[in-house]
Amino acid sequence: MLRASLPDGVLAGVMVSIGGAALLSCDNRYFGALLFCIALLSICYFGFNLYTGKVGFLLADHSRGALSGAFWGLLGNALGTLLCGLLIAYALPQLRETALAACERRLTQLPLQTLLRGFFCGVLMYAAVWIYREKKTPLGILFCIPVFILAGFEHSIADMFYFALAGLWRLQSLWFLLLVVLGNSLGGLFIPFLQRLKGGAHG
């Protein structure tokens, strides 16, 4: 499981980083939000391991293998975004300033605000991946991803990239990211949990 999940997690982190760099490069936030879709589109089509795209499905399959895959995927996501953040900060230093300002604003949020922003992003991530898997269409990705960006919700893996790009190495940054991971996890489990309560088949 490690041999497959960790490299696929790193690759997912790389694609999220590329999407994040595109978003930061755009003056038009609507166009940037659409371009960010390249991340989840490529992750889904290649079958890479993105934590926020898989955590919601752990309710249906919480075997040791699935849990291990999610853990190593998250670790790989963190490594991929860290590497890309450092490389892109060197290659495109102007993006570092943009990321720094965005991350400084994020750190002014109250903890509950951060948790809730992560929660709603998690709901949308689960919806995007579920629609891709079950309906065989990328439409969920093309709508859900711009929605979470334009609404101001927090995606933990994208935020890992932004903080690495900004070089904002603080304990407060780690706490922020942990809250977003928790919020994304709870949000990802929200739809399948309620579907299970009512006897539905989702998740």
Buried (B, 14 or more C-beta within 10 A) or exposed (E): BEEEBBBBBBBBBBBBBBBBBBBBEBEEEEEBBBBBBBBBBBBBEEEBBBBBBBBBBBBEEEEEEBEEBBBBBBBBBBBBBBBBBEBBBEEBEEBBEBBBEBBEEBBEBEEEBBBBBBBBBBBBBBBBBBBBEEEEEBEBBBBBBBBBBEEEBBBBBBBBBBBBBBEBEEEEBEEBBEBBBBBBBBBBBBBBBEBBEEEEEBB
